[in-house]
Amino acid sequence: MRYCVFAFFLIFWVTEPFALTAESVTDYGTDNRAIDVEILSSTDQEIFEPILEEFVKKFPNRRIRYTVASTSDIFEFISTNQTEFDLVMSSAMDLQIKLVNDGLAASLDLSENLQVPDWSVWQDQLVGFSAEPIVMVLSKKDFIGKIVPRTRRELISLIRNNPSFFKNRVITYDVNTSGAGFLFASQDARQSNSFWRLAEVFGAAKTKLVCCSGDMLDEIETGQSVLAYNLIGSYAEQHAKTRKNIEIVYPKDYTLILLRSALIPRHAKNKKGARQFINYLLGKDGQSHMTQFTGLLAPKSQGILDQGNFKPIRLDTGLLVYLDKLKRKRFLREWNEALVQ
């Protein structure tokens, strides 16, 4: 009897719906139409709005609800097999690959004439729709007359040689809670043998850990922090248009290129509507409109692969390495030990 009771509660716990925390929910299209395409995304609404508005102009029979949430929440929500959303877009490529690998994605049925390079598609179930440089951001006023670090080795040396200047004034993602932040840090560890030295230097500087690029940019603009590490480039570029204290640095040793990726959940109610949207987004008009009006780069943009210091994070099973429970636990333990000094 005790075994049966345990089994009941175990099943209930596993299948209990995850409570999604939405950062924003916005509807697009004719008001008198019912919502027929539900999109769950980690891309801020104000960044992606030009694409959504253009889509409903071209397809007035569609009405979209665009919900923004964190990458970690998106993964947890879709992992529970819920049917609320028709299309899922996230900057956490590793978590998206895991959803596909776990059998939770449907076929995209991509058209053959789309603006999509082979390296940005995985098994016709996951596709990259924009390419994002991962950058450093500096406080202009605080770096007047100071050396601007262009590589990670230069950054390590600069922080070590100026401890009082940087103490409590460096900021980056909390990789314990941010899916995108964990992806960037784990890719850094694969790309550079100086990553853990950088983590130790961050720890000595009492680096602040936050969830989001927006928090980092706010701290730089106000001067509370002087350097932010591993930000999504489009957010930095967008803020730099209206905020005068932001200086963006594309690291010369290597600049990671993130793919924002999209999948259709296996149990989506409107797969047809989701496929129509993703085929529009990846078509010539959609990619051109995205590049022109959102600041997001198309994966097929000239120069993404040509520049020696640009390192695209490819959609493949290599992204699953640090999602192995033991490897992830070890990585987080080493990160936390380095950062908490």
C-alpha positions as semicolon CSV with decimal commas, in nm:
position;residue;x (nm);y (nm);z (nm)
1;M;0,000;0,000;0,000
2;R;0,279;0,244;0,086
3;Y;0,435;0,177;-0,257
4;C;0,109;0,267;-0,433
5;V;0,072;0,590;-0,238
6;F;0,432;0,685;-0,318
7;A;0,377;0,612;-0,687
8;F;0,063;0,825;-0,693
9;F;0,236;1,127;-0,544
10;L;0,539;1,081;-0,768
11;I;0,323;1,083;-1,080
12;F;0,126;1,381;-0,954
13;W;0,447;1,574;-0,884
14;V;0,596;1,501;-1,225
15;T;0,286;1,600;-1,418
16;E;0,188;1,901;-1,212
17;P;0,182;2,206;-1,446
18;F;0,470;2,449;-1,412
19;A;0,354;2,799;-1,316
20;L;0,487;3,026;-1,591
21;T;0,578;3,381;-1,487
22;A;0,510;3,607;-1,785
23;E;0,709;3,930;-1,812
24;S;0,462;4,071;-2,067
25;V;0,165;3,957;-2,277
26;T;0,071;4,153;-2,592
27;D;-0,188;4,086;-2,864
28;Y;-0,146;4,173;-3,233
29;G;-0,409;4,176;-3,507
30;T;-0,772;4,273;-3,553
31;D;-0,941;4,318;-3,215
32;N;-1,261;4,136;-3,308
33;R;-1,077;3,818;-3,404
34;A;-0,999;3,539;-3,159
35;I;-0,636;3,468;-3,071
36;D;-0,525;3,183;-3,296
37;V;-0,144;3,179;-3,272
38;E;0,015;3,178;-2,925
39;I;0,389;3,257;-2,916
40;L;0,608;3,210;-2,609
41;S;0,939;3,395;-2,637
42;S;1,242;3,520;-2,445
43;T;1,286;3,814;-2,685
44;D;1,159;4,140;-2,538
45;Q;0,831;4,256;-2,687
46;E;0,962;4,600;-2,787
47;I;1,248;4,439;-2,981
48;F;1,029;4,193;-3,173
49;E;0,719;4,410;-3,219
50;P;0,801;4,528;-3,576
51;I;0,798;4,165;-3,696
52;L;0,468;4,086;-3,523
53;E;0,301;4,399;-3,660
54;E;0,422;4,328;-4,012
55;F;0,304;3,966;-3,997
56;V;-0,055;4,053;-3,902
57;K;-0,060;4,317;-4,179
58;K;0,039;4,055;-4,436
59;F;-0,195;3,793;-4,287
60;P;-0,498;3,983;-4,147
61;N;-0,677;3,654;-4,077
62;R;-0,426;3,588;-3,798
63;R;-0,427;3,726;-3,443
64;I;-0,119;3,666;-3,231
65;R;-0,066;3,665;-2,857
66;Y;0,303;3,723;-2,775
67;T;0,409;3,618;-2,425
68;V;0,757;3,697;-2,292
69;A;0,921;3,487;-2,020
70;S;1,270;3,389;-1,906
71;T;1,456;3,115;-2,093
72;S;1,453;2,889;-1,787
73;D;1,078;2,933;-1,734
74;I;1,012;2,865;-2,103
75;F;1,205;2,538;-2,083
76;E;1,034;2,425;-1,763
77;F;0,689;2,512;-1,899
78;I;0,727;2,330;-2,231
79;S;0,890;2,033;-2,057
80;T;0,559;1,963;-1,882
81;N;0,389;1,897;-2,219
82;Q;0,140;2,181;-2,185
83;T;-0,057;2,282;-2,495
84;E;-0,107;2,656;-2,447
85;F;0,158;2,775;-2,697
86;D;0,196;2,710;-3,069
87;L;0,549;2,845;-3,118
88;V;0,841;2,872;-2,875
89;M;1,133;3,109;-2,935
90;S;1,430;3,124;-2,699
91;S;1,789;3,245;-2,679
92;A;1,888;2,939;-2,469
93;M;1,995;2,717;-2,758
94;D;2,097;2,428;-2,532
95;L;1,756;2,415;-2,363
96;Q;1,583;2,427;-2,701
97;I;1,798;2,137;-2,827
98;K;1,705;1,941;-2,514
99;L;1,334;1,993;-2,578
100;V;1,383;1,852;-2,929
101;N;1,600;1,567;-2,799
102;D;1,330;1,480;-2,544
103;G;1,071;1,442;-2,821
104;L;0,876;1,758;-2,734
105;A;0,894;1,931;-3,075
106;A;0,696;1,883;-3,397
107;S;0,824;1,912;-3,753
108;L;0,862;2,270;-3,879
109;D;0,795;2,180;-4,245
110;L;1,023;2,460;-4,362
111;S;0,985;2,584;-4,719
112;E;1,279;2,512;-4,947
113;N;1,339;2,875;-5,050
114;L;1,405;3,016;-4,702
115;Q;1,702;3,232;-4,600
116;V;1,844;2,965;-4,370
117;P;2,203;2,828;-4,362
118;D;2,241;2,456;-4,289
119;W;2,426;2,519;-3,962
120;S;2,121;2,696;-3,815
121;V;1,874;2,406;-3,853
122;W;1,841;2,094;-3,640
123;Q;1,638;1,794;-3,765
124;D;1,363;2,014;-3,915
125;Q;1,242;2,067;-3,558
126;L;1,455;2,361;-3,445
127;V;1,575;2,659;-3,647
128;G;1,775;2,972;-3,574
129;F;1,597;3,286;-3,690
130;S;1,845;3,553;-3,575
131;A;2,216;3,572;-3,499
132;E;2,333;3,762;-3,192
133;P;2,689;3,866;-3,104
134;I;2,761;3,829;-2,731
135;V;2,943;4,142;-2,616
136;M;3,096;4,337;-2,329
137;V;2,959;4,680;-2,236
138;L;3,155;4,955;-2,061
139;S;3,060;5,277;-1,885
140;K;3,202;5,547;-2,114
141;K;3,247;5,810;-1,846
142;D;3,433;5,571;-1,617
143;F;3,671;5,453;-1,890
144;I;3,781;5,801;-2,000
145;G;4,161;5,787;-2,008
146;K;4,165;5,415;-1,928
147;I;4,258;5,113;-2,141
148;V;3,956;4,948;-2,302
149;P;3,991;4,567;-2,283
150;R;3,954;4,404;-2,626
151;T;4,023;4,043;-2,526
152;R;3,952;3,830;-2,221
153;R;4,321;3,818;-2,131
154;E;4,329;4,199;-2,135
155;L;4,016;4,203;-1,920
156;I;4,173;3,966;-1,665
157;S;4,487;4,179;-1,648
158;L;4,291;4,505;-1,620
159;I;4,075;4,386;-1,330
160;R;4,373;4,235;-1,147
161;N;4,573;4,557;-1,178
162;N;4,285;4,786;-1,074
163;P;4,105;4,604;-0,790
164;S;3,959;4,912;-0,620
165;F;3,823;5,050;-0,948
166;F;3,637;4,730;-1,033
167;K;3,529;4,612;-0,687
168;N;3,147;4,575;-0,679
169;R;3,131;4,739;-1,024
170;V;3,141;4,437;-1,260
171;I;2,815;4,267;-1,356
172;T;2,716;3,955;-1,549
173;Y;2,448;3,685;-1,565
174;D;2,370;3,462;-1,270
175;V;2,424;3,130;-1,446
176;N;2,234;2,950;-1,169
177;T;1,905;3,109;-1,277
178;S;1,958;3,235;-1,633
179;G;1,941;2,976;-1,911
180;A;2,107;3,213;-2,159
181;G;2,374;3,307;-1,904
182;F;2,456;2,941;-1,842
183;L;2,483;2,881;-2,217
184;F;2,726;3,172;-2,266
185;A;2,943;3,072;-1,970
186;S;2,959;2,705;-2,070
187;Q;3,049;2,803;-2,427
188;D;3,321;3,032;-2,290
189;A;3,459;2,735;-2,099
190;R;3,472;2,534;-2,424
191;Q;3,630;2,816;-2,626
192;S;3,892;2,954;-2,388
193;N;4,146;2,804;-2,149
194;S;4,142;3,133;-1,955
195;F;3,773;3,115;-1,865
196;W;3,821;2,992;-1,509
197;R;4,088;3,254;-1,445
198;L;3,834;3,513;-1,559
199;A;3,575;3,363;-1,322
200;E;3,822;3,388;-1,032
201;V;3,897;3,751;-1,120
202;F;3,522;3,820;-1,127
203;G;3,498;3,665;-0,781
204;A;3,778;3,882;-0,644
205;A;3,601;4,189;-0,784
206;K;3,275;4,091;-0,606
207;T;3,094;4,076;-0,940
208;K;2,719;4,133;-0,929
209;L;2,503;3,852;-1,071
210;V;2,166;3,928;-1,232
211;C;1,904;3,759;-1,446
212;C;1,885;3,981;-1,749
213;S;2,066;4,200;-2,002
214;G;1,834;4,490;-1,917
215;D;1,950;4,493;-1,554
216;M;2,313;4,504;-1,666
217;L;2,252;4,790;-1,908
218;D;2,067;4,991;-1,642
219;E;2,364;4,954;-1,406
220;I;2,609;5,067;-1,675
221;E;2,399;5,367;-1,770
222;T;2,373;5,489;-1,410
223;G;2,741;5,420;-1,338
224;Q;2,664;5,170;-1,062
225;S;2,867;4,922;-1,266
226;V;3,153;5,000;-1,504
227;L;3,170;4,673;-1,698
228;A;2,910;4,417;-1,802
229;Y;3,015;4,082;-1,944
230;N;2,834;3,851;-2,190
231;L;2,539;4,067;-2,293
232;I;2,318;3,997;-2,593
233;G;2,436;4,241;-2,860
234;S;2,099;4,355;-2,995
235;Y;1,989;4,472;-2,649
236;A;2,312;4,665;-2,607
237;E;2,281;4,824;-2,952
238;Q;1,916;4,916;-2,889
239;H;1,997;5,083;-2,556
240;A;2,301;5,262;-2,700
241;K;2,070;5,454;-2,937
242;T;1,912;5,643;-2,647
243;R;2,162;5,602;-2,363
244;K;2,487;5,794;-2,393
245;N;2,701;5,609;-2,139
246;I;2,710;5,272;-2,315
247;E;3,020;5,158;-2,504
248;I;2,997;4,818;-2,674
249;V;3,302;4,594;-2,714
250;Y;3,311;4,296;-2,952
251;P;3,594;4,082;-2,807
252;K;3,878;4,032;-3,054
253;D;3,990;3,693;-2,923
254;Y;3,645;3,555;-3,009
255;T;3,289;3,683;-3,014
256;L;3,027;3,417;-2,954
257;I;2,733;3,427;-3,196
258;L;2,409;3,310;-3,042
259;L;2,117;3,183;-3,248
260;R;1,772;3,273;-3,124
261;S;1,584;2,958;-3,215
262;A;1,224;2,851;-3,269
263;L;1,034;2,524;-3,234
264;I;0,674;2,408;-3,248
265;P;0,573;2,213;-2,934
266;R;0,458;1,859;-3,007
267;H;0,116;1,924;-2,853
268;A;0,060;2,271;-3,004
269;K;-0,303;2,333;-3,097
270;N;-0,233;2,544;-3,407
271;K;0,072;2,398;-3,580
272;K;-0,045;2,535;-3,915
273;G;-0,049;2,894;-3,785
274;A;0,290;2,846;-3,618
275;R;0,440;2,712;-3,942
276;Q;0,298;3,006;-4,136
277;F;0,465;3,249;-3,894
278;I;0,805;3,077;-3,893
279;N;0,808;3,046;-4,273
280;Y;0,729;3,418;-4,299
281;L;1,000;3,506;-4,045
282;L;1,263;3,298;-4,227
283;G;1,162;3,414;-4,575
284;K;1,330;3,696;-4,764
285;D;1,077;3,960;-4,655
286;G;1,075;3,851;-4,291
287;Q;1,454;3,837;-4,256
288;S;1,494;4,171;-4,433
289;H;1,228;4,336;-4,213
290;M;1,383;4,186;-3,899
291;T;1,731;4,315;-3,985
292;Q;1,605;4,661;-4,080
293;F;1,365;4,728;-3,793
294;T;1,470;4,519;-3,492
295;G;1,850;4,530;-3,495
296;L;1,860;4,149;-3,501
297;L;2,097;3,994;-3,755
298;A;1,981;3,729;-4,001
299;P;2,180;3,402;-3,967
300;K;2,261;3,429;-4,338
301;S;2,406;3,781;-4,296
302;Q;2,728;3,835;-4,487
303;G;3,026;3,808;-4,257
304;I;2,881;3,596;-3,976
305;L;3,112;3,308;-4,067
306;D;3,373;3,511;-4,256
307;Q;3,509;3,703;-3,958
308;G;3,773;3,498;-3,782
309;N;3,679;3,618;-3,434
310;F;3,307;3,540;-3,477
311;K;3,229;3,194;-3,333
312;P;2,870;3,086;-3,405
313;I;2,725;2,846;-3,149
314;R;2,598;2,569;-3,375
315;L;2,272;2,386;-3,329
316;D;2,391;2,034;-3,253
317;T;2,408;1,781;-2,971
318;G;2,732;1,936;-2,843
319;L;2,503;2,182;-2,667
320;L;2,378;1,900;-2,445
321;V;2,719;1,840;-2,284
322;Y;2,667;2,078;-1,993
323;L;2,302;1,978;-1,951
324;D;2,415;1,638;-1,828
325;K;2,318;1,656;-1,460
326;L;2,662;1,567;-1,325
327;K;2,849;1,798;-1,564
328;R;2,607;2,083;-1,499
329;K;2,634;2,034;-1,122
330;R;3,015;2,032;-1,144
331;F;3,019;2,341;-1,366
332;L;2,789;2,536;-1,133
333;R;2,987;2,428;-0,827
334;E;3,313;2,550;-0,980
335;W;3,148;2,873;-1,098
336;N;2,997;2,947;-0,758
337;E;3,323;2,867;-0,578
338;A;3,508;3,107;-0,809
339;L;3,251;3,386;-0,778
340;V;3,192;3,364;-0,403
341;Q;3,524;3,459;-0,241
